[in-house]
Each structure stands twice: as structure tokens, then as C-alpha cells.
Amino acid sequence: MMKTTKPSPYKMKRVRLGLNQFELWKLTGVSPSRISLFENGLIKLKPEQEAKLREALGMKVKSECAA
């Protein structure tokens, strides 16, 4: 039996916008391979990288909590 996983909200938004990973790299500076790994839940990005992706995709940018 094949395991199904819920698609990443980042990937869903990217596809809805008609962007491929290479185009998103051009907008954010985050490499296509890191975008792929992130979208598949295999790595976490640095907060500033994730913020760049969220901004490029028109997603709400998470604010840093004050310590």
C-alpha cells in the first residue's frame, strides 16, 4: 500500500502561481534543490530563507517573537 502525504502549502502555492523551482530560486536565492527538499519535508530552511519564500509566494511572513 502506497503512503500518501499532504502536499506542502509552499508547493501548492508555487504551482498555483505557475512557478517552477528554478523560477522561485531566481526570486529568492534559495536553490531549487533546497526548495525541493523543503517542500518534501526533508529539511528546514533558515528563518530568513523561509521568509524569502513566503514573501515571493505572497504568503503571510511569520514575525519573530521577542525574547
Buried (B, 14 or more C-beta within 10 A) or exposed (E): EEEEEEEBEBBEBBEEEEBEBEBBBEEBEBBBEBBEBBBEEEEEBEEEBBBBBBEBBEBEEEEEEEE
